[in-house]
Amino acid sequence: MKKKLWGGRFKKSQDPEFEEFSSSIHFDYVLAKYDVSGSIAHAKMLGKCGIIPKRDAASIVKGLAVILKAIQSGKFIYDFTAEDIHTNIQNALERKIGKPALKLHTARSRNDQVALDTRMYCKDRALELYDLIVGLQKGLIYFAKKNKGVIIPGLTHTQHAQPVLLATHIGAYVEMLERDKMKLHYAFHAADAMPLGACALAGTSLKIDRKYVARELGFAKLCENTMDAVSDRDFVIEMLEAASLISMHLSRLASDLILWATPEFGFIEIDQKFCTGSSIMPQKVNPDFLELVRGMGGRTYGNLLAVLTMMKGLPLTYNRDMQFDKQPLFDSVGKVSKALSIFARMIKGVSVNRANIERALLDESLYATDLAEYLVAKGVDSRQAHSIVGKLVASTLEKKKRISGLTLAELKKFSEKFEKDAFKLLDPKVSVARKRK
């Protein structure tokens, strides 16, 4: 039997295929630095409380510090035959310092250990995602300011609706990302409770100091219920929910940019650094990054659903099913992190084709609402004003005329309330300027 953190009760070796199936080292190695940091704090506490000799605690801390440095520098050699990252690090420590390493796991179970590692990971990555969102928001604001005053056709149902500032359109995504930051703030606090000391589920009879460990690791509070401490994965789900919302918002922004970059719109051009070509069509410049971001939503939603489904109906406390929380978590956080980072750089390089946008603004149906509100301001009820302008638009389209090309007499056939100043409304700048925010 390979060296494990358990085994005294067992007389037979594991089935090799089952052993491989149950191993988590190939993905939970991501938690290595958190596992070591948690172990350092735990060892210090064990020595401080006199649970293990102080010299052994000091030896453990020193050995773990060397391992942590190797992990951080990329020089630590992971043992992918180990059962999990906890076993890998425990075995590495034992090789380095000998018998004192065997005392590290005193007053601790892998149940509370993995909960600790995952909470520390979630806290760090929530802060990282928060900063990446700030970076993208800055990129969007830069893009909006660079194109200050540019007016585009606003859409509903992907049809021309009313003129809007490009900055207003982009600002909508800044607001969405602001809500994502709020979600990450909540996810951080959901993870900010220290579970170590819960052990397997019932705590320990040894006189440990959980508050000391919490202070060492920067946790704001303790997990108060030992059974909940080892079985709670709500904080993982909160992170997956945050990642799903971020990816949804990014997918909407990506879809807008893809649409604007089509030859039919031609509003923008995307920097070729973020595009790819076709293996058969030499002319193609495809917005693949944006398409991948748009497709990423399906993956993040799937990861969220996977963990929700895994946790559904699980009896207390820890069950091995919960091993499957990490791959979805690491995947979603990793994908969203990269997407945010790349998006922040990409948006700054998007160029706007003002001539094409101005041509699109020649569609006078964009000003129909302005004309209707003009009539309302002159005492026409809103339903009647809507009908009048609807007939006006239909008539000009049918006769292949422009509203601006009508005489005042022709315009008055639709309503006597129309005066010469109504023609001034057929201007995107006037339309935007008249709106109250």
C-alpha positions in Angstrom: 0.0 0.0 0.0 1.3 3.5 -0.9 2.1 5.8 2.0 -1.1 7.4 3.1 -2.4 9.4 6.1 -4.5 6.4 7.1 -4.3 2.6 6.8 -3.9 1.0 10.2 -7.4 -0.5 10.0 -6.7 -2.0 6.5 -5.3 -5.4 5.7 -5.6 -5.2 2.0 -4.2 -2.8 -0.6 -6.6 -0.7 -2.6 -7.7 -1.9 -6.0 -5.2 0.0 -8.3 -8.0 1.3 -10.6 -10.0 2.5 -7.7 -6.9 4.1 -6.2 -6.4 6.0 -9.4 -10.1 7.0 -9.6 -10.2 8.3 -6.0 -7.0 10.3 -6.2 -7.3 14.1 -6.3 -3.7 15.2 -6.5 -3.9 15.9 -10.3 -6.2 18.8 -9.5 -6.0 19.7 -5.8 -2.3 20.5 -6.2 -3.6 24.0 -6.9 -4.2 24.3 -3.2 -0.6 23.5 -2.3 0.5 26.9 -1.0 -2.7 27.2 1.1 -2.2 23.7 2.5 1.3 24.6 3.6 0.4 28.0 5.0 -2.5 26.4 7.0 -0.1 23.8 8.3 2.4 26.4 9.4 -0.2 28.2 11.4 -1.5 24.9 12.8 2.0 23.8 13.8 2.7 27.1 15.5 -0.5 26.7 17.5 0.3 23.1 18.5 3.7 24.3 19.9 2.2 27.4 21.6 -0.4 25.4 23.3 2.1 22.7 24.4 0.2 20.0 22.5 3.5 19.0 20.8 7.0 20.0 21.9 8.0 23.5 20.8 11.2 22.2 19.2 9.1 19.8 17.1 6.8 22.6 16.2 9.7 24.8 15.2 11.2 22.0 13.1 7.9 21.5 11.3 7.5 25.2 10.6 11.0 25.4 9.3 10.5 22.4 7.0 7.2 23.7 5.7 8.7 27.1 5.1 11.2 25.5 2.7 8.5 23.6 1.0 6.4 26.8 0.6 9.3 28.6 -0.9 9.7 25.7 -3.4 6.0 25.8 -4.3 6.1 29.6 -4.8 9.2 29.4 -7.0 7.8 26.6 -9.1 10.5 24.2 -7.9 8.4 21.9 -5.8 8.1 18.4 -7.3 4.6 17.2 -7.0 4.0 13.5 -6.5 1.1 12.6 -8.7 1.0 9.1 -7.3 0.0 10.5 -3.9 -3.6 10.3 -2.8 -4.0 14.1 -2.5 -2.0 17.3 -2.0 -2.2 16.9 1.8 -0.5 13.5 1.6 2.0 14.8 -0.9 3.1 17.6 1.4 3.0 15.5 4.5 5.3 12.9 2.9 7.6 15.7 1.6 7.9 17.1 5.1 8.6 13.8 6.6 11.5 13.2 4.1 12.8 16.6 5.0 12.7 16.6 8.8 11.9 13.0 9.8 9.8 12.0 12.8 8.6 15.4 14.0 6.6 15.6 10.8 4.4 12.8 12.1 3.1 15.2 14.8 1.8 17.8 12.3 -1.6 16.2 11.8 -2.4 16.3 15.6 -5.8 17.7 16.2 -6.6 17.9 12.6 -8.5 15.9 9.9 -8.3 16.2 6.2 -12.0 17.2 6.4 -11.3 20.5 8.1 -7.9 20.8 6.4 -9.4 20.8 2.9 -12.1 23.1 3.9 -9.5 25.5 5.2 -7.4 25.3 2.0 -10.5 25.9 -0.2 -11.6 28.8 1.8 -8.2 30.4 1.6 -8.2 29.8 -2.2 -11.6 31.4 -2.6 -10.7 34.5 -0.6 -7.6 35.1 -2.6 -9.3 34.5 -6.0 -12.3 36.7 -5.0 -9.8 39.6 -4.4 -8.0 38.8 -7.7 -11.2 38.7 -9.7 -12.3 42.0 -8.0 -9.1 43.7 -9.2 -9.4 42.2 -12.7 -13.0 43.6 -12.9 -11.6 47.1 -11.9 -9.1 46.7 -14.7 -11.8 46.0 -17.2 -13.9 48.8 -16.0 -11.0 51.2 -16.4 -10.6 49.8 -20.0 -14.2 50.4 -20.8 -14.2 53.9 -19.4 -11.0 54.7 -21.4 -12.8 53.4 -24.5 -15.9 55.5 -23.8 -13.9 58.6 -23.2 -11.8 58.1 -26.3 -15.1 58.1 -28.2 -16.8 60.8 -26.3 -19.7 62.2 -28.1 -20.1 59.3 -30.5 -23.8 58.4 -30.9 -25.0 55.0 -32.1 -28.4 53.5 -32.9 -29.6 51.9 -29.7 -31.3 48.6 -30.2 -34.2 46.7 -28.7 -35.0 43.2 -30.1 -31.8 43.8 -32.2 -33.9 46.4 -34.2 -33.2 50.2 -34.4 -34.8 51.9 -31.4 -33.4 55.3 -30.4 -30.1 57.1 -30.7 -27.8 56.7 -27.6 -24.3 57.7 -26.7 -21.8 55.0 -27.2 -20.5 55.9 -23.7 -24.0 55.2 -22.3 -24.0 51.8 -24.0 -20.6 50.9 -22.7 -21.5 52.4 -19.3 -24.2 49.8 -18.9 -21.5 47.1 -18.7 -19.5 49.1 -16.2 -22.7 49.0 -14.0 -23.0 45.2 -14.5 -19.4 44.7 -13.5 -20.0 46.9 -10.5 -22.7 44.5 -9.4 -20.2 41.6 -10.0 -17.8 43.3 -7.6 -20.6 43.3 -5.0 -21.2 39.6 -5.5 -17.5 38.9 -5.1 -17.5 41.0 -1.9 -20.2 38.7 -0.6 -18.3 35.5 -1.8 -15.2 36.7 0.0 -17.0 37.1 3.3 -18.8 33.8 2.8 -15.4 32.1 2.7 -13.9 34.2 5.5 -14.5 31.8 8.4 -11.8 29.5 9.8 -12.8 25.8 9.9 -9.7 24.3 11.3 -10.2 22.6 14.7 -13.5 21.0 13.6 -11.4 18.0 12.8 -13.5 15.2 11.2 -16.8 16.6 12.5 -16.8 16.8 16.3 -13.8 18.9 17.2 -11.1 17.7 19.5 -10.5 17.1 23.2 -7.1 18.6 22.9 -6.8 22.2 24.1 -6.2 24.0 20.8 -6.4 27.7 20.1 -8.6 28.2 17.1 -8.6 32.0 17.4 -4.8 32.0 17.2 -4.9 30.1 13.9 -7.6 32.4 12.5 -5.4 35.4 13.3 -2.3 33.8 11.8 -4.2 33.1 8.5 -6.2 36.4 8.4 -9.7 35.0 8.9 -12.2 37.4 10.3 -14.2 34.8 12.3 -14.4 31.1 13.2 -16.8 28.5 11.8 -18.9 28.1 14.9 -20.5 24.7 14.2 -18.0 21.9 13.7 -20.3 19.8 11.6 -21.1 22.7 9.3 -17.5 23.6 9.2 -16.5 20.4 7.4 -19.7 19.9 5.3 -20.3 23.5 4.1 -19.6 24.3 0.5 -21.9 27.3 0.2 -18.8 29.5 -0.1 -17.7 27.5 -3.2 -21.2 27.9 -4.7 -21.0 31.6 -4.0 -17.7 31.8 -6.0 -19.2 29.8 -8.8 -22.3 32.0 -8.9 -20.1 35.1 -9.0 -18.0 33.5 -11.9 -21.3 32.7 -13.7 -22.6 36.2 -13.4 -19.3 37.7 -14.6 -19.2 35.3 -17.6 -22.8 36.2 -18.4 -22.1 39.9 -18.4 -18.9 39.4 -20.5 -20.8 37.2 -23.0 -23.3 40.1 -23.5 -20.6 42.6 -24.1 -18.8 40.2 -26.4 -22.0 39.7 -28.4 -22.5 43.4 -28.8 -18.9 43.8 -30.1 -19.2 40.8 -32.4 -22.4 42.4 -33.9 -20.8 45.8 -34.3 -17.8 44.3 -36.0 -19.8 42.5 -38.7 -19.7 44.1 -42.2 -23.4 44.7 -42.0 -22.8 47.1 -39.0 -19.1 48.0 -39.5 -19.2 50.2 -36.4 -15.9 48.9 -34.9 -12.7 47.0 -35.8 -11.2 44.6 -33.4 -7.4 44.5 -32.9 -6.1 41.5 -34.9 -4.1 40.5 -31.8 -7.3 39.2 -30.4 -8.6 37.5 -33.6 -7.8 34.4 -35.7 -8.0 33.5 -39.3 -9.6 30.8 -41.4 -7.7 27.7 -42.6 -9.5 27.9 -46.0 -10.7 31.5 -46.5 -7.7 33.9 -46.7 -9.7 37.0 -46.1 -11.1 36.1 -42.7 -10.4 38.0 -39.5 -12.6 36.2 -36.9 -13.4 37.7 -33.5 -12.5 34.3 -31.8 -11.6 35.7 -28.4 -15.1 37.3 -28.1 -16.8 34.1 -29.3 -14.8 32.1 -26.8 -15.9 34.5 -24.0 -19.5 34.2 -25.2 -19.3 30.4 -25.1 -17.6 30.4 -21.7 -20.9 31.1 -20.1 -22.1 27.6 -20.8 -19.1 26.2 -19.0 -19.4 28.4 -15.9 -23.1 27.7 -15.7 -22.4 23.9 -16.0 -19.8 24.1 -13.2 -22.2 25.9 -10.9 -24.9 23.3 -11.6 -22.5 20.5 -11.1 -21.7 21.6 -7.6 -25.3 22.4 -6.7 -26.3 18.9 -7.9 -23.4 17.3 -6.1 -24.4 18.9 -2.8 -28.1 18.2 -3.2 -29.4 15.8 -0.6 -26.0 15.1 1.0 -26.4 14.0 4.6 -24.1 15.5 7.2 -21.2 15.7 7.5 -18.3 15.2 5.1 -18.9 12.8 2.1 -16.4 11.9 -0.5 -18.8 13.3 -3.2 -17.5 16.7 -2.1 -14.1 16.0 -3.7 -15.8 17.0 -6.9 -16.2 20.7 -5.9 -12.7 21.7 -6.8 -12.4 21.0 -10.5 -15.5 23.1 -11.3 -14.3 25.9 -9.0 -10.7 26.0 -10.4 -12.0 25.8 -13.9 -14.6 28.6 -13.6 -12.3 31.0 -11.7 -9.4 30.3 -14.0 -11.4 30.8 -17.2 -13.1 34.0 -15.9 -9.8 35.4 -14.6 -8.1 35.0 -18.0 -11.1 36.4 -19.9 -11.2 39.5 -17.7 -7.5 40.1 -18.1 -7.6 39.7 -21.9 -10.8 41.8 -22.3 -9.2 44.7 -20.4 -6.4 44.9 -23.0 -8.6 44.1 -26.0 -11.2 46.9 -25.4 -8.5 49.6 -25.4 -7.5 48.6 -29.0 -11.0 48.6 -30.5 -11.3 51.3 -33.2 -14.6 53.0 -34.1 -15.7 53.7 -37.6 -17.7 57.0 -37.3 -18.6 57.2 -40.9 -20.5 53.9 -40.8 -22.2 54.8 -37.6 -23.3 58.2 -39.1 -24.8 56.3 -42.1 -26.8 54.1 -39.7 -28.1 57.2 -37.9 -29.7 58.3 -41.2 -32.6 55.9 -40.4 -35.2 58.4 -39.3 -37.3 55.8 -37.6 -34.8 56.2 -34.8 -36.5 59.6 -34.0 -40.1 58.3 -33.9 -40.2 58.4 -30.2 -38.9 62.0 -30.2 -41.7 63.0 -32.6 -44.3 61.2 -30.4 -43.1 63.0 -27.3 -43.2 66.3 -29.3 -46.9 65.7 -29.8 -47.5 64.7 -26.2 -45.9 68.0 -25.1 -48.4 69.8 -27.3 -51.4 68.1 -25.6 -51.9 64.9 -27.7 -52.5 61.9 -25.5 -49.7 59.3 -25.7 -51.7 56.6 -27.4 -52.8 58.9 -30.1 -49.3 60.3 -30.6 -48.0 56.8 -30.9 -50.5 56.0 -33.6 -49.9 59.3 -35.5 -46.1 58.8 -35.7 -46.5 55.1 -36.5 -48.6 56.0 -39.5 -46.1 58.7 -40.5 -43.2 56.2 -40.5 -45.2 53.6 -42.4 -46.3 56.2 -45.0 -42.8 57.5 -45.7 -41.4 53.9 -45.9 -44.1 52.9 -48.3 -43.6 55.9 -50.5 -39.8 55.6 -50.2 -39.6 59.1 -48.8 -37.8 60.6 -45.8 -39.6 62.5 -43.0 -37.0 65.3 -43.4 -38.0 65.5 -47.1 -41.6 66.3 -46.4 -43.0 69.7 -46.5 -44.6 71.2 -43.4 -48.0 70.9 -45.1 -47.4 67.2 -45.8 -46.3 66.6 -42.2 -49.4 68.4 -40.9 -51.6 65.9 -42.7 -50.7 63.5 -39.9 -51.3 66.1 -37.1 -52.0 69.8 -37.1 -49.8 69.9 -34.0 -46.7 69.5 -36.0 -44.8 72.7 -36.6 -41.5 73.5 -38.4 -39.5 72.9 -35.3 -40.4 69.2 -35.4 -37.9 68.7 -38.2 -35.1 69.6 -35.8 -35.8 66.4 -33.9 -34.5 64.3 -36.8 -31.0 64.7 -35.5 -29.1 62.3 -33.2 -27.4 65.0 -31.2 -30.7 66.7 -30.6 -32.4 63.4 -29.7 -29.7 62.5 -27.1 -29.5 66.1 -25.7 -33.3 66.1 -25.0 -33.2 63.0 -22.8 -33.3 63.4 -19.1 -31.1 61.0 -17.2 
